[in-house]
């Protein structure tokens, strides 16, 4: 019996201990759960803060203008300048060597120049500096507004240059006349067009003026162009001999392009009450660069032959000039 009672009491003690432990565990579970939730919240806050800090640090790191970025930007721009300069010289040399390709090559030069600068600017901004997209949009919008208000004339010239390149009213190598300026187009840029006048002066004409005004193109992309030599002569000259001499002066010139017609136009005009003959000799030159040399040679040949034939005298020519 004693052994049974001892076993019974031992069993009761064990059961009561287990129940007490379960009760304690159940009472601690809410506290542990609250602590775990607080810990999870703290961890998530720390994680979120860490991610935001990492993103901010990455954005700051991406936007930092380092010495290496400046160095590579300068290197790329310098290479672009050298490439444009030497490529232009090579193309111009090839154009002079192969005359039939000269105008085509000159037309390609401005397209090459604009394309090269566009690619270089894109590489510098997108790959080397590589700003965040939000910063790039904000800076671009602000710069666009500022430039739009401050540079309306420049923007007109830039859009005018783009229209000239695509519409092609003239090309590099053409002889054009706009306003009081006449000469050969040597460069078509985004802002201006440069022409060389007969007296070897460089004239820069804003693209906005070229788009808004009428432009006269002498050769329209051809190697040849019409040249006109004008003379004033006494009205009593033999017209048949005059026409033969003027026609022959153009036909025998070393600059003439004989596949195009030669025209002699004689017109009577009154100057200061005196009747004079205005002679216009029209012919085409082989190379438009010799336009003025051709005109001068035709004038010299006509006057020389008229004097040689005795159709005019130095005095009569002088009197015509005085009139």
C-alpha positions in Angstrom: 0.0 0.0 0.0 2.7 2.4 0.9 4.4 1.9 -2.5 1.1 2.5 -4.2 0.5 5.8 -2.4 4.1 6.9 -3.2 3.6 6.2 -6.8 0.2 8.0 -6.9 1.6 11.1 -5.2 4.6 11.1 -7.6 2.2 10.9 -10.6 0.2 13.8 -9.2 3.3 15.9 -8.8 4.4 15.2 -12.3 1.0 16.0 -13.7 0.8 19.3 -11.8 4.3 20.3 -12.9 3.4 19.7 -16.5 0.1 21.7 -16.2 1.9 24.5 -14.5 4.5 24.6 -17.2 1.8 24.7 -19.9 0.1 27.5 -18.2 3.3 29.5 -17.9 4.1 28.9 -21.6 0.6 30.0 -22.6 0.9 33.1 -20.6 4.2 34.0 -22.1 3.2 33.4 -25.7 1.4 36.8 -26.2 4.4 38.6 -24.9 6.8 36.6 -27.1 4.5 37.3 -30.1 4.4 41.0 -29.4 8.2 41.0 -29.0 8.6 39.1 -32.3 6.2 41.5 -34.1 8.1 44.5 -32.8 11.4 43.0 -33.8 10.0 42.3 -37.3 8.7 45.9 -37.6 12.1 47.2 -36.5 13.9 44.9 -39.0 11.5 46.0 -41.8 12.0 49.7 -40.9 15.8 49.2 -40.8 15.6 47.3 -44.1 13.5 50.0 -45.8 15.7 52.7 -44.5 18.7 50.8 -45.6 17.3 50.3 -49.1 16.4 54.0 -49.4 19.8 54.9 -48.2 21.4 52.6 -50.7 19.3 54.0 -53.5 20.1 57.5 -52.5 23.7 56.7 -52.2 23.6 55.0 -55.6 21.8 58.0 -57.2 24.4 60.3 -55.6 27.1 58.1 -56.8 25.7 58.0 -60.4 25.3 61.8 -60.5 28.8 62.6 -59.1 30.9 64.4 -61.7 34.3 62.7 -61.2 37.6 63.6 -62.6 37.6 60.4 -64.7 34.2 61.4 -66.3 35.5 64.9 -67.1 38.7 63.4 -68.5 36.9 61.0 -70.8 34.5 63.6 -71.9 37.3 65.9 -72.9 39.1 63.1 -74.7 35.9 62.2 -76.7 35.2 65.8 -77.7 38.9 66.3 -78.7 38.7 63.1 -80.8 35.5 64.4 -82.5 37.2 67.7 -83.3 40.2 66.0 -84.8 38.0 63.5 -86.7 35.9 66.3 -88.2 38.9 68.4 -89.2 41.0 65.7 -90.8 38.1 63.9 -92.4 36.9 67.2 -94.0 40.4 67.8 -95.3 40.6 64.3 -96.8 37.2 64.6 -98.4 38.1 68.0 -99.9 41.3 66.6 -101.3 39.5 63.7 -102.8 36.9 66.1 -104.3 39.7 68.1 -105.9 41.3 65.0 -107.3 38.1 63.5 -108.7 36.2 66.4 -110.1 33.1 64.4 -110.9 32.7 63.6 -107.2 33.5 67.1 -105.9 30.0 68.3 -105.4 28.8 65.1 -103.9 31.6 65.0 -101.4 31.0 68.6 -100.4 27.4 67.8 -99.8 28.3 65.0 -97.5 30.6 67.1 -95.3 27.9 69.1 -93.4 25.9 65.9 -92.9 29.0 64.1 -91.5 29.7 67.1 -89.2 26.2 67.3 -87.7 25.9 63.5 -87.3 29.3 63.3 -85.5 28.5 66.0 -83.0 25.1 64.4 -82.3 26.6 61.0 -81.5 29.3 62.6 -79.4 26.9 64.6 -77.3 24.7 61.5 -76.8 27.6 59.4 -75.7 28.9 62.1 -73.2 25.5 62.5 -71.6 24.1 59.0 -71.7 27.2 56.9 -71.1 29.9 58.9 -69.5 28.0 61.4 -67.2 25.0 59.1 -66.9 22.7 61.2 -64.7 19.6 59.8 -63.2 16.6 59.9 -65.5 14.6 62.2 -63.1 17.5 64.6 -63.0 18.0 64.5 -66.7 14.3 65.2 -67.4 14.3 68.1 -64.9 17.5 69.6 -66.2 16.4 69.2 -69.8 13.0 70.8 -69.2 14.5 73.7 -67.3 17.2 74.2 -70.0 14.7 74.0 -72.7 12.5 76.7 -71.2 15.5 79.0 -70.6 17.0 78.4 -74.0 13.6 78.9 -75.6 13.2 82.4 -74.2 16.8 83.5 -74.5 17.7 82.0 -77.9 14.7 82.4 -80.2 16.9 83.7 -83.1 19.4 80.8 -82.6 16.6 78.3 -82.7 15.2 79.8 -85.8 18.7 79.5 -87.4 19.0 75.9 -86.3 15.6 74.8 -87.6 16.5 76.8 -90.8 19.7 74.8 -91.2 17.8 71.5 -90.8 15.3 72.6 -93.4 18.1 73.6 -95.8 19.7 70.2 -95.4 16.5 68.3 -96.1 14.8 70.6 -98.6 18.1 71.3 -100.5 17.4 74.6 -102.2 21.2 74.7 -102.7 24.2 72.6 -101.8 27.9 73.1 -100.9 29.6 74.1 -104.1 26.6 76.0 -105.6 26.7 79.6 -106.6 23.9 81.5 -104.9 22.7 85.0 -104.6 20.7 86.4 -101.7 20.1 90.1 -101.2 23.4 91.9 -102.0 25.6 88.8 -101.6 26.7 86.4 -104.3 29.2 83.7 -104.1 30.0 80.0 -103.7 28.6 78.0 -100.8 31.5 76.6 -98.8 29.7 75.5 -95.6 26.2 74.7 -94.4 26.0 74.8 -90.7 23.3 74.6 -88.1 23.4 78.4 -87.5 24.8 80.0 -90.7 25.7 79.3 -94.3 29.1 80.6 -95.4 29.7 81.8 -99.0 32.9 83.1 -100.7 32.3 86.2 -102.8 34.1 87.0 -106.0 36.5 89.3 -104.1 37.4 86.3 -101.9 35.5 87.5 -98.8 33.8 85.1 -96.5 30.2 86.0 -95.7 28.1 84.3 -93.1 24.4 84.4 -93.7 22.0 83.3 -90.9 19.8 80.4 -91.9 16.7 82.2 -90.9 17.3 84.8 -93.6 17.9 82.0 -96.2 14.6 80.3 -95.4 12.5 83.5 -95.3 14.0 85.2 -98.5 14.3 84.2 -102.1 17.6 82.6 -103.1 18.9 82.5 -106.7 21.0 79.4 -107.5 23.2 79.7 -110.6 24.1 76.0 -111.1 21.7 73.9 -109.0 24.2 71.2 -108.2 25.8 71.1 -111.7 29.5 71.8 -112.5 28.5 74.3 -115.2 26.7 77.6 -114.9 25.7 80.4 -117.2 28.1 83.4 -117.4 27.0 86.8 -118.8 29.4 89.4 -120.1 28.0 92.8 -120.7 29.4 95.6 -123.0 28.2 99.0 -124.0 29.2 100.0 -127.6 28.4 102.9 -130.0 25.1 102.6 -131.8 26.7 103.0 -135.3 28.7 99.8 -135.2 28.3 97.0 -137.8 25.8 94.6 -136.1 26.6 91.6 -138.3 30.3 91.8 -137.5 29.6 92.6 -133.9 27.5 89.4 -133.5 30.2 87.2 -135.2 33.0 88.7 -133.0 31.1 88.3 -129.8 30.0 84.7 -130.6 33.6 83.7 -131.5 35.0 85.3 -128.3 32.9 82.9 -126.3 33.5 79.9 -128.5 37.3 80.0 -128.5 37.6 80.6 -124.8 39.5 77.9 -122.8 36.7 78.0 -120.1 33.7 77.6 -122.4 31.4 74.5 -122.1 30.4 73.9 -125.8 27.6 71.4 -125.0 25.4 74.3 -123.9 24.3 77.1 -126.2 26.0 80.5 -126.7 23.7 83.5 -127.0 24.3 87.0 -128.1 21.7 89.6 -127.2 21.9 93.1 -128.5 19.6 95.8 -127.1 19.4 99.5 -127.7 19.4 101.7 -124.6 19.4 105.5 -123.9 22.0 106.8 -121.5 22.0 110.5 -120.8 20.2 111.3 -124.0 22.6 109.2 -126.1 21.7 105.9 -127.9 24.0 103.0 -127.1 24.1 99.3 -127.8 24.0 97.0 -124.8 25.5 93.6 -125.7 24.9 90.6 -123.5 27.1 87.6 -124.3 25.7 84.4 -122.6 27.7 81.2 -122.4 28.3 78.3 -120.0 31.6 77.8 -118.2 33.1 74.3 -117.7 33.9 74.7 -114.0 31.8 77.3 -112.1 34.9 78.3 -110.1 36.2 79.9 -113.3 33.0 82.0 -113.7 34.6 85.4 -113.4 37.8 84.5 -115.3 35.5 83.4 -118.2 33.5 86.6 -118.1 36.7 88.7 -118.1 38.3 86.7 -121.0 35.2 87.1 -123.1 35.1 90.8 -122.6 38.8 91.2 -123.4 38.5 89.1 -126.6 35.5 91.1 -127.8 37.1 94.5 -127.3 40.5 93.3 -128.7 38.8 92.0 -131.9 36.6 95.1 -132.3 39.7 97.3 -132.2 41.6 95.0 -134.5 38.8 95.1 -137.1 38.5 98.8 -136.8 34.8 98.7 -135.8 35.5 100.9 -132.8 38.3 103.2 -131.7 39.7 103.9 -128.3 38.1 107.3 -128.4 34.6 105.9 -129.1 35.0 103.4 -126.3 36.0 106.1 -124.0 33.0 108.2 -124.9 30.7 105.3 -124.3 32.3 104.8 -120.9 31.8 108.5 -120.1 28.2 108.2 -121.0 
